[in-house]
Amino acid sequence: MSLFYLRKGLGKFKFLLFSIPFRLKFMIIFGQVRADYASLLRCSIGRNFRLRGRLYCSDSTITMGNSIAIARSSSIAASDNSVITIGDGVVLGERTVVSSKSGVISIGERTTFTRDCLVSGGVTIGADCLFSNNVTVLSGSHKIHGPGTIRGNDANYEKSENYRLYDDVVIEDDCWLGANVVVLPGVSISKGTVVGANAVVTKTFPEYSVLTGVPAKVTGSRDRGAKQSRVGRLSVADGEIEL
């Protein structure tokens, strides 16, 4: 038991020791920062970085462009050799979490998250995307089929040759995801797609589609030559972002 507490204390000391140099290196005044020595060497943060939430980096790489804003109670977390890359002008609204353990997350320029969003695991998001309230993007799952419990099936899968930690999600440029949308593992959302509120996206659709429903299906198109959908039914309700 004493060895456990010793290791825990050393871990806290490690973060305390290198978090202050991390702040000084990137001129971070506000917010919470936890970083280790490897992160101090590997991370890069551009100009005009506004942190009001939390930044956690352990043995990983976080690369951020210019003019990025992280609101109160939001967080970016990378651990176990993860790589998180965030482009210029990205905004994370309140209670938004971008987190990866041994995965890769990339977010393109000028993409915004209103509030209460979750991006986890292995995810690529393009530029100029709009995420409304409470959007969830998942790249990990459990194995529900098998002879044992779900936890037991997970453990057996981790030992198999076909094991993959994440089924990566791709969201291409210029997409708009409405309130309470859920994107499941392995899905690619094509360029210019609009996803209506409360939809669950389980597969890939053509570019510039308008999707609604559970599971999501095409109900219109943004193409000028195509029949337009009744956008008023989407009830996206972006709201305002508070930093």
Beta strands, then each sheet from edge to edge (+ up, - down):
strand 1: 32-35
strand 2: 44-45
strand 3: 50-51
strand 4: 54-58
strand 5: 61-64
strand 6: 69-70
strand 7: 75-79
strand 8: 83-86
strand 9: 91-92
strand 10: 97-101
strand 11: 104-107
strand 12: 112-113
strand 13: 118-120
strand 14: 123-125
strand 15: 130-131
strand 16: 136-137
strand 17: 169-171
strand 18: 176-177
strand 19: 182-183
strand 20: 188-189
strand 21: 194-195
strand 22: 200-201
strand 23: 209-212
strand 24: 217-221
sheet 1: 1+ 4+ 7+ 10+ 13+ 16+ 19+ 22+
sheet 2: 2+ 5+ 8+ 11+ 14+ 17+ 20+
sheet 3: 3+ 6+ 9+ 12+ 15+ 18+ 21+ 23+ 24-
end
